[in-house]
Amino acid sequence: MKKDSSTKSWELIAQDWAKFSETNDYRNFFLIPHTTELIGDVEGKAILDLGCGEGGYARILSQKGARVTAVDGALQLIKVAKEKAKSEGLSITYLVRNAKSLDGINDDFFDIVLAAMSLMDVEDCENAIAEVWRVLKPGGELLMSIPHPCFTGRDTGWKKDRSGRLFFTANNYFDKTPWEDFVNPKKFKHKVIFRHRPLHDIINPFLSRGFKMMKLYEPVPTSEQMKQSHRLPRLTRIPMFLFIKWRKESKGIKRSADNS
């Protein structure tokens, strides 16, 4: 499998990411609860966890009775995910695959594809979308979550004014140049590649492929969630994350990605 630049950078931080994900407040107190609520009942359903990372979502889905296949381009992350699933006694199929080339997975196979905080890192997003279309059953659904593109580009972030009041700045929204940075400079030894796409560049390829948008959701933390981390109340002011649920319509374009 030919590795893209994002995969190579994530290989370097696999162990650091596995540790970081266990205690990350956004992920554990906010993203996971909203994801499980939106994805609904998964009992007996065939689900693809696309860009599974250390396998946290795959394990949750398996515990809820889903038949889970989990893929990631980074071999080291797949190794970590397998170890964690084994320690919990879960039966999950793990494959090292790039999102743009899901070799060995049959057409029209999955009821649901979950792309939890992963598609923003894909170098070839158009072909990844084509592959998601291919492996979903007609009427199947994709649930994706990404950093909100309006508020998470390179020149965005929280700052304080002279009085110490917190405010948010955003700039260069249309700049799509990738950059390298630390996920967290205190907890990671290597930088990764970050990517930013304007909202129209995210949505239009799905519409062109034939997907029907079922839900667009900018989640706001509940009062209970805000008690779990001092950072979560900020999300009542700025939507840092975006969820979109898509359905594969039978009349859409059905063709495999061009992996040449």
Buried (B, 14 or more C-beta within 10 A) or exposed (E): EEBBBBBEBBBBBBBBBBEBBEEBBBBBBBBBBBBBEBBEEBEEBBBBBBBBBBBBBBBBBBEBEBBBBBBBBBBBBBBBBBEBBEEEEBEBBBBBBBBBBBEEBEEBBBBBBBBBBBBBBBBBBBBBBBBBBBBBBEEBBBBBBBBBBBBBBBEBEEEEEEEEEEEEEEEEBEEEEEEEEBBEEEBBEBBBBBBBBBEEBBBEBBEEBBBBEEEEBBBBBBEEBBEBBEBBEBBEEBBBBBBBBBBBBEEBEBEBBEBE
